[in-house]
Amino acid sequence: METMQEFIPFAKEMLSQKPSRKMLKVYLVGSVLAFLGVVIGIVETVCTPFSSEEPLDEELERLADQGQRRLEEEEEEREREEAAARQTERLPPAKQQQPIVGQRNTANRLHAS
């Protein structure tokens, strides 16, 4: 029985044939089980988003940990940069490293010369 439109004519036909009580009980039990299956399926579909909170909580916790680690790494890098800036300020101008201009890195060349 795919739809209710098919079930109603089927029930009328069964009643017009005067089936035995045992046959009616079998059909009744089958119909009740089918109805319960539909109800359980609907309840499961409705409740599924609420029951999957545990993996979601774990995922949120993992993302929060990653964000915290990124913040800590950024803070450490800022501290290192500040320490390096303080060190270069303390050195006399002659000892500060000057950028080398005009030197080519041959390791990054993609073609033969």
A tleap script that builds the chain and sets N, CA, C and O, in Angstrom:
source leaprc.protein.ff14SB
mol = sequence {
  NMET GLU THR MET GLN GLU PHE ILE PRO PHE
  ALA LYS GLU MET LEU SER GLN LYS PRO SER
  ARG LYS MET LEU LYS VAL TYR LEU VAL GLY
  SER VAL LEU ALA PHE LEU GLY VAL VAL ILE
  GLY ILE VAL GLU THR VAL CYS THR PRO PHE
  SER SER GLU GLU PRO LEU ASP GLU GLU LEU
  GLU ARG LEU ALA ASP GLN GLY GLN ARG ARG
  LEU GLU GLU GLU GLU GLU GLU ARG GLU ARG
  GLU GLU ALA ALA ALA ARG GLN THR GLU ARG
  LEU PRO PRO ALA LYS GLN GLN GLN PRO ILE
  VAL GLY GLN ARG ASN THR ALA ASN ARG LEU
  HIE ALA CSER
}
set mol.1.N position { 0.837 -1.172 0.000 }
set mol.1.CA position { 0.000 0.000 0.000 }
set mol.1.C position { 0.885 1.239 0.000 }
set mol.1.O position { 1.415 1.624 1.042 }
set mol.2.N position { 1.046 1.855 -1.144 }
set mol.2.CA position { 1.921 3.011 -1.242 }
set mol.2.C position { 1.277 4.279 -0.699 }
set mol.2.O position { 1.946 5.094 -0.063 }
set mol.3.N position { -0.008 4.447 -0.946 }
set mol.3.CA position { -0.658 5.679 -0.485 }
set mol.3.C position { -1.991 5.347 0.165 }
set mol.3.O position { -2.502 4.233 0.061 }
set mol.4.N position { -2.530 6.345 0.832 }
set mol.4.CA position { -3.825 6.172 1.484 }
set mol.4.C position { -4.944 6.024 0.448 }
set mol.4.O position { -5.967 5.399 0.728 }
set mol.5.N position { -4.754 6.601 -0.759 }
set mol.5.CA position { -5.783 6.466 -1.795 }
set mol.5.C position { -5.956 5.000 -2.192 }
set mol.5.O position { -7.056 4.583 -2.556 }
set mol.6.N position { -4.885 4.222 -2.123 }
set mol.6.CA position { -4.982 2.797 -2.440 }
set mol.6.C position { -5.508 1.998 -1.248 }
set mol.6.O position { -6.147 0.962 -1.434 }
set mol.7.N position { -5.250 2.464 -0.039 }
set mol.7.CA position { -5.622 1.697 1.146 }
set mol.7.C position { -7.134 1.677 1.375 }
set mol.7.O position { -7.699 0.647 1.745 }
set mol.8.N position { -7.776 2.810 1.155 }
set mol.8.CA position { -9.227 2.884 1.415 }
set mol.8.C position { -10.010 1.945 0.485 }
set mol.8.O position { -10.856 1.199 0.977 }
set mol.9.N position { -9.767 1.946 -0.837 }
set mol.9.CA position { -10.492 0.969 -1.682 }
set mol.9.C position { -10.153 -0.477 -1.313 }
set mol.9.O position { -11.009 -1.358 -1.395 }
set mol.10.N position { -8.907 -0.718 -0.908 }
set mol.10.CA position { -8.517 -2.074 -0.505 }
set mol.10.C position { -9.306 -2.511 0.727 }
set mol.10.O position { -9.784 -3.644 0.790 }
set mol.11.N position { -9.442 -1.628 1.691 }
set mol.11.CA position { -10.194 -1.955 2.909 }
set mol.11.C position { -11.664 -2.211 2.577 }
set mol.11.O position { -12.266 -3.132 3.129 }
set mol.12.N position { -12.252 -1.408 1.678 }
set mol.12.CA position { -13.649 -1.624 1.293 }
set mol.12.C position { -13.825 -2.968 0.595 }
set mol.12.O position { -14.804 -3.673 0.836 }
set mol.13.N position { -12.877 -3.321 -0.270 }
set mol.13.CA position { -12.943 -4.600 -0.971 }
set mol.13.C position { -12.810 -5.768 -0.002 }
set mol.13.O position { -13.507 -6.774 -0.141 }
set mol.14.N position { -11.920 -5.641 0.976 }
set mol.14.CA position { -11.745 -6.708 1.967 }
set mol.14.C position { -13.027 -6.913 2.776 }
set mol.14.O position { -13.429 -8.047 3.036 }
set mol.15.N position { -13.661 -5.816 3.169 }
set mol.15.CA position { -14.885 -5.924 3.959 }
set mol.15.C position { -16.045 -6.485 3.130 }
set mol.15.O position { -16.902 -7.190 3.662 }
set mol.16.N position { -16.072 -6.173 1.833 }
set mol.16.CA position { -17.165 -6.689 0.994 }
set mol.16.C position { -17.032 -8.188 0.755 }
set mol.16.O position { -18.031 -8.845 0.464 }
set mol.17.N position { -15.831 -8.750 0.869 }
set mol.17.CA position { -15.626 -10.186 0.646 }
set mol.17.C position { -15.880 -11.004 1.907 }
set mol.17.O position { -15.793 -12.231 1.854 }
set mol.18.N position { -16.183 -10.392 3.005 }
set mol.18.CA position { -16.448 -11.071 4.271 }
set mol.18.C position { -15.278 -11.980 4.677 }
set mol.18.O position { -15.434 -13.199 4.743 }
set mol.19.N position { -14.093 -11.379 4.950 }
set mol.19.CA position { -12.952 -12.215 5.351 }
set mol.19.C position { -13.150 -12.759 6.764 }
set mol.19.O position { -13.961 -12.259 7.543 }
set mol.20.N position { -12.382 -13.793 7.057 }
set mol.20.CA position { -12.469 -14.377 8.397 }
set mol.20.C position { -11.861 -13.421 9.418 }
set mol.20.O position { -11.127 -12.505 9.046 }
set mol.21.N position { -12.155 -13.622 10.691 }
set mol.21.CA position { -11.633 -12.754 11.755 }
set mol.21.C position { -10.108 -12.846 11.840 }
set mol.21.O position { -9.437 -11.851 12.110 }
set mol.22.N position { -9.574 -14.028 11.611 }
set mol.22.CA position { -8.109 -14.186 11.688 }
set mol.22.C position { -7.426 -13.334 10.619 }
set mol.22.O position { -6.406 -12.695 10.878 }
set mol.23.N position { -8.003 -13.334 9.412 }
set mol.23.CA position { -7.411 -12.541 8.334 }
set mol.23.C position { -7.477 -11.053 8.661 }
set mol.23.O position { -6.520 -10.324 8.397 }
set mol.24.N position { -8.588 -10.590 9.231 }
set mol.24.CA position { -8.700 -9.190 9.630 }
set mol.24.C position { -7.668 -8.836 10.702 }
set mol.24.O position { -7.080 -7.755 10.677 }
set mol.25.N position { -7.456 -9.753 11.636 }
set mol.25.CA position { -6.454 -9.508 12.685 }
set mol.25.C position { -5.057 -9.395 12.087 }
set mol.25.O position { -4.265 -8.553 12.509 }
set mol.26.N position { -4.754 -10.238 11.109 }
set mol.26.CA position { -3.434 -10.180 10.469 }
set mol.26.C position { -3.250 -8.836 9.765 }
set mol.26.O position { -2.211 -8.193 9.909 }
set mol.27.N position { -4.262 -8.415 9.004 }
set mol.27.CA position { -4.167 -7.126 8.330 }
set mol.27.C position { -4.097 -5.972 9.330 }
set mol.27.O position { -3.362 -5.008 9.119 }
set mol.28.N position { -4.842 -6.069 10.388 }
set mol.28.CA position { -4.831 -5.023 11.407 }
set mol.28.C position { -3.452 -4.920 12.066 }
set mol.28.O position { -2.917 -3.825 12.237 }
set mol.29.N position { -2.888 -6.070 12.431 }
set mol.29.CA position { -1.552 -6.062 13.046 }
set mol.29.C position { -0.523 -5.491 12.073 }
set mol.29.O position { 0.324 -4.686 12.462 }
set mol.30.N position { -0.596 -5.905 10.813 }
set mol.30.CA position { 0.339 -5.373 9.805 }
set mol.30.C position { 0.203 -3.877 9.633 }
set mol.30.O position { 1.197 -3.159 9.524 }
set mol.31.N position { -1.050 -3.407 9.608 }
set mol.31.CA position { -1.280 -1.964 9.457 }
set mol.31.C position { -0.750 -1.193 10.658 }
set mol.31.O position { -0.144 -0.132 10.507 }
set mol.32.N position { -0.982 -1.733 11.852 }
set mol.32.CA position { -0.493 -1.060 13.066 }
set mol.32.C position { 1.031 -1.012 13.067 }
set mol.32.O position { 1.613 0.017 13.411 }
set mol.33.N position { 1.682 -2.098 12.692 }
set mol.33.CA position { 3.150 -2.113 12.642 }
set mol.33.C position { 3.682 -1.119 11.606 }
set mol.33.O position { 4.671 -0.427 11.849 }
set mol.34.N position { 3.018 -1.057 10.457 }
set mol.34.CA position { 3.435 -0.096 9.432 }
set mol.34.C position { 3.276 1.335 9.941 }
set mol.34.O position { 4.156 2.172 9.738 }
set mol.35.N position { 2.161 1.612 10.597 }
set mol.35.CA position { 1.924 2.954 11.142 }
set mol.35.C position { 2.971 3.303 12.200 }
set mol.35.O position { 3.494 4.418 12.219 }
set mol.36.N position { 3.274 2.343 13.082 }
set mol.36.CA position { 4.308 2.592 14.101 }
set mol.36.C position { 5.668 2.848 13.460 }
set mol.36.O position { 6.430 3.696 13.926 }
set mol.37.N position { 5.967 2.119 12.400 }
set mol.37.CA position { 7.224 2.351 11.691 }
set mol.37.C position { 7.317 3.759 11.135 }
set mol.37.O position { 8.369 4.395 11.203 }
set mol.38.N position { 6.217 4.242 10.585 }
set mol.38.CA position { 6.182 5.609 10.052 }
set mol.38.C position { 6.369 6.617 11.184 }
set mol.38.O position { 7.145 7.565 11.057 }
set mol.39.N position { 5.657 6.410 12.286 }
set mol.39.CA position { 5.762 7.342 13.418 }
set mol.39.C position { 7.181 7.351 13.974 }
set mol.39.O position { 7.728 8.417 14.255 }
set mol.40.N position { 7.781 6.176 14.134 }
set mol.40.CA position { 9.157 6.106 14.653 }
set mol.40.C position { 10.120 6.794 13.698 }
set mol.40.O position { 11.037 7.489 14.135 }
set mol.41.N position { 9.919 6.604 12.393 }
set mol.41.CA position { 10.773 7.278 11.413 }
set mol.41.C position { 10.670 8.782 11.490 }
set mol.41.O position { 11.678 9.482 11.393 }
set mol.42.N position { 9.456 9.290 11.665 }
set mol.42.CA position { 9.266 10.741 11.779 }
set mol.42.C position { 9.919 11.266 13.055 }
set mol.42.O position { 10.591 12.296 13.031 }
set mol.43.N position { 9.723 10.562 14.162 }
set mol.43.CA position { 10.327 10.990 15.432 }
set mol.43.C position { 11.849 10.979 15.321 }
set mol.43.O position { 12.512 11.897 15.805 }
set mol.44.N position { 12.399 9.962 14.697 }
set mol.44.CA position { 13.856 9.876 14.539 }
set mol.44.C position { 14.374 11.020 13.678 }
set mol.44.O position { 15.410 11.612 13.980 }
set mol.45.N position { 13.650 11.329 12.604 }
set mol.45.CA position { 14.060 12.431 11.734 }
set mol.45.C position { 14.017 13.763 12.471 }
set mol.45.O position { 14.907 14.597 12.300 }
set mol.46.N position { 13.000 13.967 13.280 }
set mol.46.CA position { 12.862 15.232 14.003 }
set mol.46.C position { 13.924 15.342 15.097 }
set mol.46.O position { 14.468 16.422 15.325 }
set mol.47.N position { 14.220 14.239 15.769 }
set mol.47.CA position { 15.143 14.285 16.912 }
set mol.47.C position { 16.605 14.143 16.537 }
set mol.47.O position { 17.465 14.350 17.392 }
set mol.48.N position { 16.926 13.799 15.298 }
set mol.48.CA position { 18.315 13.584 14.898 }
set mol.48.C position { 19.195 14.820 15.094 }
set mol.48.O position { 20.304 14.677 15.607 }
set mol.49.N position { 18.762 16.017 14.715 }
set mol.49.CA position { 19.642 17.173 14.925 }
set mol.49.C position { 19.974 17.411 16.399 }
set mol.49.O position { 21.051 17.914 16.716 }
set mol.50.N position { 19.062 17.056 17.297 }
set mol.50.CA position { 19.300 17.299 18.709 }
set mol.50.C position { 20.187 16.222 19.326 }
set mol.50.O position { 20.887 16.484 20.305 }
set mol.51.N position { 20.167 15.030 18.771 }
set mol.51.CA position { 20.961 13.948 19.345 }
set mol.51.C position { 22.401 13.971 18.865 }
set mol.51.O position { 23.240 13.277 19.440 }
set mol.52.N position { 22.718 14.742 17.833 }
set mol.52.CA position { 24.081 14.774 17.315 }
set mol.52.C position { 24.891 15.919 17.914 }
set mol.52.O position { 25.841 16.387 17.287 }
set mol.53.N position { 24.542 16.374 19.099 }
set mol.53.CA position { 25.247 17.488 19.717 }
set mol.53.C position { 26.632 17.107 20.205 }
set mol.53.O position { 27.518 17.961 20.221 }
set mol.54.N position { 26.857 15.866 20.603 }
set mol.54.CA position { 28.160 15.488 21.121 }
set mol.54.C position { 29.267 15.685 20.096 }
set mol.54.O position { 30.262 16.333 20.421 }
set mol.55.N position { 29.153 15.162 18.869 }
set mol.55.CA position { 30.216 15.413 17.905 }
set mol.55.C position { 30.356 16.894 17.589 }
set mol.55.O position { 31.465 17.373 17.349 }
set mol.56.N position { 29.246 17.624 17.586 }
set mol.56.CA position { 29.318 19.044 17.317 }
set mol.56.C position { 30.089 19.755 18.429 }
set mol.56.O position { 30.909 20.632 18.156 }
set mol.57.N position { 29.821 19.372 19.699 }
set mol.57.CA position { 30.550 19.970 20.811 }
set mol.57.C position { 32.042 19.671 20.713 }
set mol.57.O position { 32.869 20.547 20.966 }
set mol.58.N position { 32.389 18.436 20.345 }
set mol.58.CA position { 33.797 18.086 20.208 }
set mol.58.C position { 34.441 18.892 19.086 }
set mol.58.O position { 35.584 19.330 19.213 }
set mol.59.N position { 33.711 19.090 17.990 }
set mol.59.CA position { 34.247 19.853 16.873 }
set mol.59.C position { 34.440 21.318 17.264 }
set mol.59.O position { 35.459 21.923 16.931 }
set mol.60.N position { 33.477 21.875 17.958 }
set mol.60.CA position { 33.614 23.260 18.412 }
set mol.60.C position { 34.780 23.412 19.371 }
set mol.60.O position { 35.516 24.396 19.308 }
set mol.61.N position { 34.951 22.444 20.257 }
set mol.61.CA position { 36.066 22.488 21.199 }
set mol.61.C position { 37.400 22.423 20.456 }
set mol.61.O position { 38.347 23.133 20.792 }
set mol.62.N position { 37.459 21.557 19.437 }
set mol.62.CA position { 38.689 21.430 18.653 }
set mol.62.C position { 38.989 22.742 17.926 }
set mol.62.O position { 40.137 23.187 17.895 }
set mol.63.N position { 37.951 23.366 17.338 }
set mol.63.CA position { 38.156 24.633 16.651 }
set mol.63.C position { 38.582 25.730 17.620 }
set mol.63.O position { 39.419 26.566 17.278 }
set mol.64.N position { 38.018 25.736 18.819 }
set mol.64.CA position { 38.398 26.728 19.819 }
set mol.64.C position { 39.857 26.535 20.230 }
set mol.64.O position { 40.588 27.510 20.405 }
set mol.65.N position { 40.279 25.281 20.385 }
set mol.65.CA position { 41.683 25.002 20.724 }
set mol.65.C position { 42.612 25.491 19.624 }
set mol.65.O position { 43.658 26.077 19.903 }
set mol.66.N position { 42.229 25.248 18.366 }
set mol.66.CA position { 43.060 25.701 17.254 }
set mol.66.C position { 43.164 27.230 17.248 }
set mol.66.O position { 44.243 27.781 17.032 }
set mol.67.N position { 42.050 27.903 17.482 }
set mol.67.CA position { 42.063 29.363 17.530 }
set mol.67.C position { 42.934 29.875 18.666 }
set mol.67.O position { 43.658 30.857 18.503 }
set mol.68.N position { 42.865 29.210 19.826 }
set mol.68.CA position { 43.687 29.607 20.971 }
set mol.68.C position { 45.172 29.424 20.650 }
set mol.68.O position { 45.999 30.274 20.982 }
set mol.69.N position { 45.501 28.284 19.990 }
set mol.69.CA position { 46.906 28.037 19.622 }
set mol.69.C position { 47.403 29.092 18.648 }
set mol.69.O position { 48.534 29.564 18.767 }
set mol.70.N position { 46.559 29.470 17.674 }
set mol.70.CA position { 46.962 30.502 16.713 }
set mol.70.C position { 47.238 31.816 17.430 }
set mol.70.O position { 48.226 32.492 17.143 }
set mol.71.N position { 46.357 32.175 18.367 }
set mol.71.CA position { 46.564 33.421 19.106 }
set mol.71.C position { 47.869 33.383 19.893 }
set mol.71.O position { 48.614 34.363 19.916 }
set mol.72.N position { 48.144 32.247 20.538 }
set mol.72.CA position { 49.385 32.118 21.300 }
set mol.72.C position { 50.600 32.215 20.393 }
set mol.72.O position { 51.588 32.859 20.746 }
set mol.73.N position { 50.535 31.573 19.212 }
set mol.73.CA position { 51.662 31.625 18.277 }
set mol.73.C position { 51.878 33.048 17.774 }
set mol.73.O position { 53.019 33.498 17.666 }
set mol.74.N position { 50.785 33.767 17.463 }
set mol.74.CA position { 50.918 35.150 17.014 }
set mol.74.C position { 51.523 36.024 18.109 }
set mol.74.O position { 52.351 36.892 17.831 }
set mol.75.N position { 51.110 35.795 19.342 }
set mol.75.CA position { 51.649 36.570 20.462 }
set mol.75.C position { 53.138 36.292 20.643 }
set mol.75.O position { 53.925 37.214 20.860 }
set mol.76.N position { 53.521 35.024 20.553 }
set mol.76.CA position { 54.935 34.674 20.675 }
set mol.76.C position { 55.748 35.303 19.554 }
set mol.76.O position { 56.859 35.778 19.787 }
set mol.77.N position { 55.203 35.311 18.334 }
set mol.77.CA position { 55.929 35.902 17.210 }
set mol.77.C position { 56.084 37.408 17.398 }
set mol.77.O position { 57.138 37.966 17.090 }
set mol.78.N position { 55.040 38.071 17.904 }
set mol.78.CA position { 55.148 39.511 18.176 }
set mol.78.C position { 56.225 39.784 19.222 }
set mol.78.O position { 56.998 40.734 19.104 }
set mol.79.N position { 56.262 38.918 20.266 }
set mol.79.CA position { 57.283 39.099 21.302 }
set mol.79.C position { 58.679 38.918 20.719 }
set mol.79.O position { 59.596 39.668 21.054 }
set mol.80.N position { 58.847 37.913 19.839 }
set mol.80.CA position { 60.157 37.703 19.204 }
set mol.80.C position { 60.548 38.895 18.340 }
set mol.80.O position { 61.701 39.327 18.357 }
set mol.81.N position { 59.580 39.431 17.580 }
set mol.81.CA position { 59.880 40.590 16.732 }
set mol.81.C position { 60.262 41.797 17.574 }
set mol.81.O position { 61.187 42.531 17.227 }
set mol.82.N position { 59.550 42.006 18.684 }
set mol.82.CA position { 59.870 43.127 19.564 }
set mol.82.C position { 61.254 42.959 20.177 }
set mol.82.O position { 62.013 43.922 20.288 }
set mol.83.N position { 61.581 41.720 20.577 }
set mol.83.CA position { 62.908 41.468 21.150 }
set mol.83.C position { 63.991 41.699 20.101 }
set mol.83.O position { 65.043 42.265 20.401 }
set mol.84.N position { 63.731 41.258 18.868 }
set mol.84.CA position { 64.722 41.473 17.795 }
set mol.84.C position { 64.870 42.963 17.502 }
set mol.84.O position { 65.979 43.433 17.248 }
set mol.85.N position { 63.766 43.712 17.535 }
set mol.85.CA position { 63.833 45.151 17.283 }
set mol.85.C position { 64.620 45.842 18.389 }
set mol.85.O position { 65.403 46.754 18.123 }
set mol.86.N position { 64.411 45.403 19.636 }
set mol.86.CA position { 65.176 45.994 20.745 }
set mol.86.C position { 66.661 45.701 20.600 }
set mol.86.O position { 67.492 46.561 20.894 }
set mol.87.N position { 67.003 44.509 20.155 }
set mol.87.CA position { 68.415 44.157 19.989 }
set mol.87.C position { 69.057 44.997 18.905 }
set mol.87.O position { 70.174 45.481 19.086 }
set mol.88.N position { 68.378 45.183 17.777 }
set mol.88.CA position { 68.966 45.981 16.695 }
set mol.88.C position { 69.090 47.446 17.106 }
set mol.88.O position { 69.991 48.138 16.632 }
set mol.89.N position { 68.206 47.932 17.973 }
set mol.89.CA position { 68.318 49.307 18.450 }
set mol.89.C position { 69.549 49.465 19.343 }
set mol.89.O position { 70.168 50.529 19.354 }
set mol.90.N position { 69.904 48.438 20.079 }
set mol.90.CA position { 71.048 48.505 20.996 }
set mol.90.C position { 72.384 48.458 20.262 }
set mol.90.O position { 73.373 49.015 20.738 }
set mol.91.N position { 72.420 47.785 19.088 }
set mol.91.CA position { 73.680 47.667 18.352 }
set mol.91.C position { 74.072 49.009 17.747 }
set mol.91.O position { 73.209 49.793 17.354 }
set mol.92.N position { 75.371 49.272 17.672 }
set mol.92.CA position { 75.814 50.504 16.994 }
set mol.92.C position { 75.490 50.407 15.494 }
set mol.92.O position { 75.367 49.305 14.959 }
set mol.93.N position { 75.355 51.538 14.826 }
set mol.93.CA position { 74.953 51.537 13.418 }
set mol.93.C position { 75.903 50.735 12.521 }
set mol.93.O position { 75.453 50.197 11.510 }
set mol.94.N position { 77.167 50.636 12.840 }
set mol.94.CA position { 78.111 49.916 12.001 }
set mol.94.C position { 77.852 48.409 12.041 }
set mol.94.O position { 78.108 47.710 11.060 }
set mol.95.N position { 77.348 47.909 13.163 }
set mol.95.CA position { 77.152 46.472 13.297 }
set mol.95.C position { 75.784 46.001 12.833 }
set mol.95.O position { 75.554 44.798 12.714 }
set mol.96.N position { 74.870 46.930 12.569 }
set mol.96.CA position { 73.563 46.513 12.090 }
set mol.96.C position { 73.708 45.937 10.685 }
set mol.96.O position { 74.507 46.420 9.883 }
set mol.97.N position { 72.943 44.924 10.405 }
set mol.97.CA position { 73.051 44.262 9.105 }
set mol.97.C position { 72.385 45.113 8.035 }
set mol.97.O position { 71.239 45.540 8.175 }
set mol.98.N position { 73.122 45.345 6.980 }
set mol.98.CA position { 72.602 46.083 5.850 }
set mol.98.C position { 72.115 45.077 4.808 }
set mol.98.O position { 72.776 44.062 4.593 }
set mol.99.N position { 70.989 45.325 4.160 }
set mol.99.CA position { 70.523 44.391 3.139 }
set mol.99.C position { 71.482 44.363 1.950 }
set mol.99.O position { 72.012 45.394 1.536 }
set mol.100.N position { 71.687 43.187 1.421 }
set mol.100.CA position { 72.588 43.016 0.279 }
set mol.100.C position { 71.738 43.160 -0.979 }
set mol.100.O position { 70.752 42.444 -1.160 }
set mol.101.N position { 72.127 44.082 -1.834 }
set mol.101.CA position { 71.344 44.380 -3.025 }
set mol.101.C position { 72.090 43.853 -4.245 }
set mol.101.O position { 73.313 43.971 -4.323 }
set mol.102.N position { 71.373 43.283 -5.182 }
set mol.102.CA position { 71.968 42.881 -6.449 }
set mol.102.C position { 72.471 41.445 -6.468 }
set mol.102.O position { 73.011 41.020 -7.489 }
set mol.103.N position { 72.329 40.711 -5.442 }
set mol.103.CA position { 72.807 39.333 -5.428 }
set mol.103.C position { 71.662 38.417 -5.826 }
set mol.103.O position { 70.548 38.548 -5.319 }
set mol.104.N position { 71.940 37.481 -6.742 }
set mol.104.CA position { 70.904 36.582 -7.222 }
set mol.104.C position { 71.042 35.219 -6.579 }
set mol.104.O position { 72.148 34.740 -6.331 }
set mol.105.N position { 69.944 34.625 -6.323 }
set mol.105.CA position { 69.944 33.275 -5.761 }
set mol.105.C position { 69.801 32.304 -6.921 }
set mol.105.O position { 68.767 32.289 -7.588 }
set mol.106.N position { 70.823 31.492 -7.171 }
set mol.106.CA position { 70.799 30.577 -8.305 }
set mol.106.C position { 69.993 29.315 -8.029 }
set mol.106.O position { 69.671 28.575 -8.958 }
set mol.107.N position { 69.667 29.061 -6.779 }
set mol.107.CA position { 68.918 27.849 -6.452 }
set mol.107.C position { 67.460 27.943 -6.888 }
set mol.107.O position { 66.807 26.913 -7.054 }
set mol.108.N position { 66.941 29.130 -7.076 }
set mol.108.CA position { 65.537 29.297 -7.411 }
set mol.108.C position { 65.310 29.423 -8.921 }
set mol.108.O position { 64.172 29.622 -9.346 }
set mol.109.N position { 66.330 29.318 -9.719 }
set mol.109.CA position { 66.162 29.465 -11.158 }
set mol.109.C position { 65.508 28.222 -11.728 }
set mol.109.O position { 65.903 27.098 -11.416 }
set mol.110.N position { 64.524 28.430 -12.552 }
set mol.110.CA position { 63.752 27.326 -13.093 }
set mol.110.C position { 64.221 26.883 -14.474 }
set mol.110.O position { 63.674 25.926 -15.024 }
set mol.111.N position { 65.216 27.550 -15.046 }
set mol.111.CA position { 65.687 27.168 -16.371 }
set mol.111.C position { 67.199 27.089 -16.372 }
set mol.111.O position { 67.878 27.651 -15.512 }
set mol.112.N position { 67.700 26.381 -17.354 }
set mol.112.CA position { 69.159 26.244 -17.452 }
set mol.112.C position { 69.719 27.470 -18.155 }
set mol.112.O position { 69.047 28.078 -18.989 }
set mol.113.N position { 70.971 27.835 -17.812 }
set mol.113.CA position { 71.547 28.987 -18.471 }
set mol.113.C position { 72.832 28.620 -19.161 }
set mol.113.O position { 73.468 29.475 -19.777 }
savepdb mol mol.pdb
quit
